[in-house]
Amino acid sequence: MRLPFAILELNDELRSRWHAHFELPTDRNRKLEEGLWRRTQEASNAAESGWRDATDCRRRLIHYRYTYDTTDRDGSAALCLQTLYLMYCVTYPEDEVEAIYDSVVRSLQAGGWHQPPGTSVWERDDLVATPVRYSSHPMDIAHGRPTPTEYLSLELTIRSRNDPTSAYDKAMPWDVLRRGMRMKDRREDPVLLSDLTALAEYAPFHVEAGCGLSVESGVPPLHFLHDVYQVTDRTTDSFVLRAQQDDIVLRLLESPESVLPLLTHIYRACFVAEPSDTHRDLKKLADAGLLIGPVMTNNFDGLLQRVGLDELYLRRYDQDIPPVEFDPRARGLLVIGSHADRRRVQRRARERGLKVFFVDPEGFWDGDSFIPYPLEGIRREDFLCRQRASEAIPELVERVIGSVRRL
């Protein structure tokens, strides 16, 4: 397979969008897409991992870094995948690891890869794959983490020859693993609201925006990536820690050209997505002086920036959460569709005396089924409006801006 790999043909409008919002340097590299998941078996996550006793020590790590850019050939422009790095590492009982390794070799052979004599490296045009088995993974040894008896580790790295991933970035999954698993927070019953009118009493306020805004603009939700990389089995809400559920790297080895459109889909979707009326309504709140400071977000689509709002990007793997500075004028925090890992922002807001408001339906539609997704760390002193952002924010603009102007 040759790189760059085209994922989208560009017209003049999309070329301009790339140059205006993705190419220019900002506080983060918008040409980079990165994902990292760890799944382990422990007593504290037994319901999700299937842990029964101390002999259950399965682990699955997956970390990817893709970079994108545009190419212009013979007057035709395309958005392209430029570099690729994917690390897949499992620690399972020995017989299962040996079976996975055999499957990897068969997939390499079926995909037309070749192995230079005397090496563990397989090559296919601009791609390089390296599968290695360990009785104890070097990073486990370095971190003083023993490998259980009768377990092995298999690490498979698939990368482009021009991959720029640094040693620091490659160590990221192991640093995240060393920090320990994320524990679910304690949920309390908040004050329920039919709308967000009460927020007027706590203006000006900060905003933390989750993926709900992006979904309303056509960007796939986070569980799309969980499905693609087979992180969680959503039918059982359990971790994928069995080879029978796990074939994404095998399919990639067998036919990179067929699988890369799936792996790059969410970046392409972010790029073509248009800001919604809800994004523009947030800008109206900022223009009216009600929303202050940058919008805190873990969304990587750039839609907030494209309507003229400043962003503070929260999705970091080298720290639990970046420093969050609250404006001394702020009296509230509005949290829009943000769950789980980002709840530390809300905790810090409460410590500063800010009143926290949530707008979140506490679930999402999957086809014809509504899947409950309760907020984890919400507290009894918080306020919750169980509406979609596209319902609650326009009403907020109409009623809250009007309320403040009448004061």
N, C-alpha and C positions, 0 to 999 in steps of 0.2 A: 504494500500500500504506500502510495506517495503522498507526501505533505508539501505544501498546504492542501488541506482537504476541504473542498467547498461545501458549505452547509446552507447557503442562501444567496441567490442572485440579488444584486442591489440596483435599485433605480436611483435617480438623482436625489430624491427625498431621503432615502435610507443612507446614501453616501453622506449627505449633510448631517444626518443624525449621528452617524458614527464619529465624524470629525468634531462635532459640537459637544457631544456628551460622553463618548467612550474613549476617544483618542487622547484628549488633552490631560495632562497630569492633574490629579486631585489628591485627596487624602488617602485614597486607596487605588489600586490598580484595577480599573474596570475591564481591562483585557483579560483578566484572570478569573477563572471559575474554579473553586476549590470545594471539596466535600470530604468529611472525615467522620467515620463512625466506629465505635468500639462496642462490642457485645461480649459480655463475660457471664459466667455462671457463679453466682454467690448466693448465700443464704438470704441476703436482703432483697434479691430480685427473683426469688424462686418461682413466683407466679409467671413471670415472663420468660425465664431462662430454663425452667425445668430442673433446677438444682434440687437434689435430694439429700446429699451428704457430702463430706469433704472430698470424696473421690470424683465429684463432678466439677471439672475444671476446664470446660470448653471455652474457647475464646475465638473471636473473629474480628479482625481489624481490616478496614478498607479506607484508603486515602487516595484521592485523585486531585490533580492539578492540570487544567487545560488552559492554554492561552490562545487567544483569537486575534485576528487582524484582517484587514481587507487586502485583496489583490486586484490588480487592474491589468487585464490582458486583452489586447486587441480591442480596446474600448469597452470591454465588458467587465464589470466589477462584481466581486463576490465577497461575502463574509466567509472566512475560512478558519478552520482549526489549524493552528500553526505548530503547537507543540503538545505533547501528551505525556503524562506520567500517571500511572496507576499502580498502587501497591496493595496487594491482597495477601493477608497473612492469617492462617488458621492454626490453632493449637487444639488437636483432637487426639483421641486414642490412636495408637500406632497403626493399627490395621486400617482405620479410616483415612489417615494421612497418606498411607501408601496407595490406597485406592484412588484418592484424589490426584496424587502425583501421576499415576498411570493414566488417568483421564486427561490431565494436562498434556502429557506427552502425545497421547493419541490426537488431541485437538490441534496441537502444533503440527503434527504430521499431516492431518487432514486439511489444515489451513495453508499448506505449502511453505512452512517455515523450514529452514535448514540450520544445522548445527555444525559450526566449524569443529574439526577434530580436536579432541583434547580440551574442550571448553564446556561450560554449563550454559552457554549463551546460545539462543536461537535467534535467527535473523529473518526478516521478511521486508525487503525494500527498505523503507525509512524507519522501520520499527525493530526494536530489540526486546526480547523476552528472556527473563532469567528465573527459572524455578529452582529453589534450593530447599532441601530438607535439613532440619537441625534437631539433634537430640535435646539441645537447649539453645534457644535463640540468643545470638550475641547481645541483643538489647536486654533480654531477661537477665543474662549473666551480669551485664554492666549495672543493672538496677537492683541486683541482689534478689531477684524473683525466681525461685526454683521452679523447674518444670516438673510436673507430677510424674511419678513412675508410670511407665508404659504409655506415656504421651510423647508425641512428636510435634514439631512445628513445620509448616510449609509456608515459605514466602515466595510469592510470584510477583515480579516487577515487570510491567509492560510499559515501555517508554519509547519516545521518538529519539532518533540519534541527536537531534538538536535540543533535547530537553534541558532547560536551564535550572531545574530544581536543585536548590542548594542542600548541603548536608544538614543545615539547620532545619529546613523545611521537611526533609526526609525523616528527621527525628521527631517531628511534631506528634505523630500518633502515639509514640512511646512516652513522650512527656505528658500527654493527655491521659494516657493509661495510668501513669505513675501518680497523677493527682487523685485518682480514685473515681469511682462511678458517681454519677449524679443521683442524688437521693430525691425522691418525690417530696414535695413540700406539704405542709399541713393546710388543709382547706377549712375555712370557716364560712358561715352564712353571712353574706353581705346584705346591705340595704338595697332592695330591688327598686328600680325606677322604670317608669313607662317611657320616659324620654330624658334628655340631657339638660333640660332647662335649669336645673339646680346648679349646673356648672358655672352659671353667671355669677354666683356668689363667690367663686374661687378664681376669678380672672384677675390677672393674666395667668395662663397655665402653660406648662410644657406638654408635649405630645410624644408618646412612644407608639410607633406604628408597626404592627406585625403583618403577617402574610395575607390577612383578610383583604386589605386594600389591593394587593397584587392579584389575588384570585379574581376580584371583581373586574380587573383589567384583562383577564384572560391568561394570566401566568399560572401554570400548574401549581397546586399546593405542595407543601413539603413532602407529603406522603407519596407524591409521584416519584421523588428520588428514592424514598425508602423501598418502593416497589421495583424500580429499575435496578438498584444495587442490592436488592434482596436483603434488606436490613431487618425488616419486621414482617411477619406473616399477619396481615390485617384481618384474615378470617378468624384467627385465634388470639390476636393481640400478643403473640409470643415472638421471641427473638429467633432469627434464622441461625441455627447452630448445628445444622445437619447438611451433609453433602447433597442429600436428595433434594433439598430445597434451593440449591445454590449452584447455578450454572452460568452466571453472567460472564465470568472470565473465560469459561470454556467457549461460549458462543463468540466472544470477542476474538479469541485466538483462531477459531475456525473460519471466521469471515469478518474481519475488521470493517470492510466497506459496508456490510449490511447492518452492523451493530452501532457504528459511530453516529448515524443519524438519531438513534435513540439516546445515546449518551450525551449528545450535544443539544437535545431538543429544548431543555429548559433555558439554556442561554439564548438560543434562537428566539424562543417565545418571549423572553424578557426584552430582547432587542426590538422586536416588531410590535410589542404591546404599546397601547396608547394610554396616556394618563386619563383617568376617569373623572367624572364630575366631582367625585368625592375628593380626589387629589386637588382639584381646583378650588373646592370649598375650603379645604385646609389653608390654601394660599389666601383666600378671602379672610379667614380668621387671623392669619398673620398680618395681613395688610391693615386690619382693624385694630391691631395691637393686642388682641386677645391671646393669640398663640405667640409665645416668645421663645427665643433660642432655636438651635437647630432641632429638627425632628429626629428623635432617636429611633433607629430602625435596624433590623437585621435583614431587610430586603435588599437584594443585590440588583434589582432591575433599573434603578436610577430614575424611576417615575416621579418621585418627589422632587428631585433636582430639576427634572425637565419642566416642572411648572413654576420653578423659581424659588423653591424652598431649600434652605441649607439642611444638610444631613449630618448626623453623627452615627457612623456605622458601628454597630455593636457586635457583628459576627466576627469574633476573634478566636483563634485556637491556641494562641500562645499566652492567653490570660483569660481568667474567668469572665471579666467584663472590663472594657476600657474605662478610664476615668470619666465620670459623669459630673459635670458642673451644673448646678442649678442656679438660675438667675435669682438674686436676692429678692426681686420683686414678685417671683412666682408664688402662687398660693395653691395651685393644684397641678395634678398630672392626669392627663387623659390618655388611657391605654386602649389602643384600637387593635383588637384581634391578635394579641401577643401572649404566648403561652410559655410555660416551662422554664427553659434556661435563662430567659431574659427577665425573670421575676426579681432579680437583684436590683434592677433599676427602681422598681416599685418599693422595695425595702428601703433603699436609700432615700427615696422621696418621703416616705413616712418618717424616717429619722430626722429629716429636715422640717417636719411639720406640715408637709403638703398633703392635701386631701386627694385621694386617688379615686378616679372614676374609670370604670371599664365599660366599653361597648363591645359586646361579644355575644353571639347566639349560643355559645358553648356547644358547638357541634358544626358539622358540615354535611352537605348532601353528596352522596356517592350514588349516582344514578337516581333511582327512586327511593333510596333509603337515607334517612337522616342518621348520621353517626354521632352520638354524643361525644364531646371533647371538653370536659369540665376544666375550668381554670383551676390551677393547682394552689397557688399561694395567696389567693384572695382572702382578705380579712374582714371581720365583722364591721369594722369602722369604714370599710370601702363602700362605694356605690357601684351597682351593676345594672346596665341597661341591656337586655337580651334582644337587641336588634342587630341587623346587619349594618355595616358602616354606611352603605349606600342609602339606608333608611334614616339612620340617626343623625349623620353629619349634616345633610341638607337642612334638616329641621333645626339642628343646632345653629347653623348659620342664620336661618331666618329668625329664630326666636331669641337666641343668646345675643347676637349682635344687636338686634332690636332692643332687647332688655337693657343692655349696657348703654346704648345711645339714649335711652329714656331716663337713665339714672341722673 
